[in-house]
Each structure stands twice: as structure tokens, then as C-alpha cells.
Amino acid sequence: MSDTKLNEPDKTIGQDNAAVSPFGEEPDPGKNRRPADDIYTGQDFRSSKEKEEKKPASMGKDIFILVMITLVAGVLLGAAYSVTKSPIEAAQARARSKAQSAVMSDAENFEVLHSADGEGAEGIPEGVADALEKAGIGSTSVSQIDAAYDSNRNLIGYVITVSDPDGYGGDVELMCGISHAEDGSMTIAGISFLSLSETAGMGMRAKDDEFIQQFSDKNLGTADQIVYSKSGAEQPNEIDAISGCTVTTSAVTDDVNAALIAVSEISGSDDGAAGSDSGAMETEQEVSE
């Protein structure tokens, strides 16, 4: 009897023997189960592989979009430039014409003789750059030389466009009107700024009439250059420096002297400003702006 009871199966009421796990725990079909295709077909691996395959296509699409945006932007910029080009050029021409008249008021018309860009005129003579280097102002450049004529088409002088890079705020560009006599002497008719970006209330005072008028109708000998004085101009070729603005004054002075040298070169004078001694220039390097 006792042996028979030991060998009898456990017939627990309500217990499904088929659902009992080998470890004596009943499995939960709805808990932490993964789909059959994920278990047996490698769904995770296939999904990551498909993402990798899509990356090149996605990158190509992004590149295409960027290229199209760039092309559209370029077309729009080109259209804007074509629309604004003519008005800008017209405004620049008016500004140049106004400056020419300001520095050579007796002239009725002007003609471009030499231009650095070579458009419609000969280039700047090579001798001008050599003479500027010899005078110690090689960094100053002459970009255009215009002839000034009276109503009878008589040549009465030249208008020189010059630029010096050593201003306190950048390039100092101006026009300088100069008449040249047969004996080699020259007269500065006046100057007019085309570009000046100096310190407000300091170097920008170069545009004040008090400073500009110092160059009007200034007669110079055959070998004279303009020099500036911080203690009061006394000689015919001297001007008063802008107080506290040595750098700006020096840049303007270099521009005017470069114009004198250019006129001396194109007029064929061997005794003009091109041969002057650069040691006469103020050389103090004080920066006071």
C-alpha cells in the first residue's frame, strides 16, 4: 500500500500537468514574450541592415537639396547684381565727377589718360611706381590719371586718384587736382576724399574744411613735397597736422605727394617731385588716435 501510493501521480485539483514547467514554475504566456518572427527570423538584424542601406540614399537626397538651394541662391544673387549694377556704377560715376569738379573747378571736362584697371585707357606708367618707391611711399598707389580741359579744350591740369593703405582705419583714397607749369613747378588745386574710415571726431576731421583748404592753390617748387608740422606750418610746402592724428595726416600727405610724383612723371619733368628726398617727410611713428 505504501509503495503504491508513492508511485501514483500527483493529481492536484485544477492543475494542468502539461502546463507545468520542468522547473516547477508555471509559464506566463503573456509576459516578456518576443514575437515568433523576431526570435526565429532575426528581425532586429534585418531592421538595422535596412537602415544602413537607406543611409546612402538619404545622404544623396540631402546633397541634392543643398546643391539646389545653392543654385537658386546664386541665380537670385546674380539677378540682384544685374539689377543693381547699373545704378551703382552710375552713382560711382556721379561721385567721381563731383570730386573732379571739386579739385579742378576751372575744368569743363575730363578725360581718362591712365587707369590701373586698363578699361578704356592705358595702364599707369611703370615709372610712377618706381618713383613712388624711390620717394619712400611705395605702398601708396595711383589708380587713375585724368586730364582736365577748359572750354577751349586746352589742358589745364590733371586729376590723380591715389590711395594710401596706412590710414588709422584703413585705406585713405582721394582725388588731387594739380596743374603743371613749363618750369616744372606745380600747383595743388585741391583734394577731395573718395574713401575715409578714420576715427570719428579724430581722423575724420581730415574732411573738415579747415584741413582740406590747406591744400587749395598751394604752389610748390620743382622738387617740393608736402610735409606736415605739429607746431605750425611756416614753409610753402608745409601744412598743419590734425591735432592728435599723426597717422591720418601722414596718409593724406603721402597721397598728395604720390599725386605730385605722378604728374611729374607723365609731364616728362626730370626735376619734379619724383626726385625729391623722402627725408624731408615727417617720420615720427607716434600713433595718437
ChimeraX attribute file (.defattr): number of C-alpha atoms within 10 A of each C-alpha:
attribute: neighborCount
match mode: 1-to-1
recipient: residues
	/A:1	5
	/A:2	6
	/A:3	7
	/A:4	7
	/A:5	9
	/A:6	9
	/A:7	8
	/A:8	8
	/A:9	7
	/A:10	10
	/A:11	9
	/A:12	8
	/A:13	6
	/A:14	6
	/A:15	10
	/A:16	10
	/A:17	11
	/A:18	8
	/A:19	12
	/A:20	12
	/A:21	10
	/A:22	8
	/A:23	7
	/A:24	8
	/A:25	9
	/A:26	13
	/A:27	11
	/A:28	9
	/A:29	7
	/A:30	7
	/A:31	7
	/A:32	7
	/A:33	9
	/A:34	10
	/A:35	10
	/A:36	10
	/A:37	10
	/A:38	12
	/A:39	11
	/A:40	9
	/A:41	11
	/A:42	11
	/A:43	14
	/A:44	11
	/A:45	10
	/A:46	11
	/A:47	10
	/A:48	11
	/A:49	11
	/A:50	10
	/A:51	10
	/A:52	10
	/A:53	10
	/A:54	11
	/A:55	11
	/A:56	11
	/A:57	10
	/A:58	11
	/A:59	11
	/A:60	11
	/A:61	12
	/A:62	12
	/A:63	11
	/A:64	12
	/A:65	12
	/A:66	12
	/A:67	12
	/A:68	12
	/A:69	12
	/A:70	12
	/A:71	12
	/A:72	12
	/A:73	12
	/A:74	12
	/A:75	12
	/A:76	12
	/A:77	12
	/A:78	12
	/A:79	12
	/A:80	11
	/A:81	12
	/A:82	11
	/A:83	11
	/A:84	11
	/A:85	12
	/A:86	11
	/A:87	11
	/A:88	12
	/A:89	11
	/A:90	11
	/A:91	12
	/A:92	13
	/A:93	12
	/A:94	12
	/A:95	12
	/A:96	16
	/A:97	13
	/A:98	13
	/A:99	22
	/A:100	26
	/A:101	19
	/A:102	18
	/A:103	24
	/A:104	27
	/A:105	15
	/A:106	15
	/A:107	21
	/A:108	14
	/A:109	17
	/A:110	20
	/A:111	13
	/A:112	17
	/A:113	18
	/A:114	22
	/A:115	19
	/A:116	15
	/A:117	12
	/A:118	13
	/A:119	10
	/A:120	10
	/A:121	16
	/A:122	15
	/A:123	16
	/A:124	21
	/A:125	15
	/A:126	9
	/A:127	14
	/A:128	22
	/A:129	21
	/A:130	12
	/A:131	21
	/A:132	25
	/A:133	16
	/A:134	15
	/A:135	22
	/A:136	14
	/A:137	18
	/A:138	16
	/A:139	14
	/A:140	25
	/A:141	23
	/A:142	26
	/A:143	17
	/A:144	23
	/A:145	27
	/A:146	20
	/A:147	20
	/A:148	26
	/A:149	19
	/A:150	15
	/A:151	10
	/A:152	7
	/A:153	12
	/A:154	12
	/A:155	16
	/A:156	16
	/A:157	25
	/A:158	32
	/A:159	30
	/A:160	29
	/A:161	28
	/A:162	26
	/A:163	27
	/A:164	25
	/A:165	15
	/A:166	17
	/A:167	22
	/A:168	22
	/A:169	16
	/A:170	15
	/A:171	17
	/A:172	24
	/A:173	25
	/A:174	21
	/A:175	28
	/A:176	30
	/A:177	32
	/A:178	29
	/A:179	20
	/A:180	22
	/A:181	13
	/A:182	8
	/A:183	11
	/A:184	18
	/A:185	19
	/A:186	25
	/A:187	19
	/A:188	25
	/A:189	23
	/A:190	25
	/A:191	28
	/A:192	20
	/A:193	18
	/A:194	16
	/A:195	13
	/A:196	20
	/A:197	15
	/A:198	21
	/A:199	14
	/A:200	8
	/A:201	9
	/A:202	15
	/A:203	23
	/A:204	16
	/A:205	19
	/A:206	20
	/A:207	14
	/A:208	9
	/A:209	9
	/A:210	12
	/A:211	16
	/A:212	16
	/A:213	15
	/A:214	16
	/A:215	23
	/A:216	18
	/A:217	16
	/A:218	18
	/A:219	17
	/A:220	20
	/A:221	16
	/A:222	21
	/A:223	19
	/A:224	23
	/A:225	27
	/A:226	23
	/A:227	23
	/A:228	23
	/A:229	17
	/A:230	14
	/A:231	9
	/A:232	11
	/A:233	15
	/A:234	11
	/A:235	11
	/A:236	14
	/A:237	16
	/A:238	20
	/A:239	23
	/A:240	17
	/A:241	22
	/A:242	21
	/A:243	14
	/A:244	15
	/A:245	23
	/A:246	23
	/A:247	23
	/A:248	31
	/A:249	25
	/A:250	24
	/A:251	23
	/A:252	25
	/A:253	23
	/A:254	29
	/A:255	29
	/A:256	29
	/A:257	24
	/A:258	32
	/A:259	32
	/A:260	29
	/A:261	27
	/A:262	29
	/A:263	26
	/A:264	25
	/A:265	21
	/A:266	16
	/A:267	15
	/A:268	10
	/A:269	19
	/A:270	13
	/A:271	17
	/A:272	26
	/A:273	31
	/A:274	29
	/A:275	19
	/A:276	17
	/A:277	14
	/A:278	18
	/A:279	9
	/A:280	12
	/A:281	18
	/A:282	15
	/A:283	10
	/A:284	9
	/A:285	9
	/A:286	10
	/A:287	11
	/A:288	12
	/A:289	16
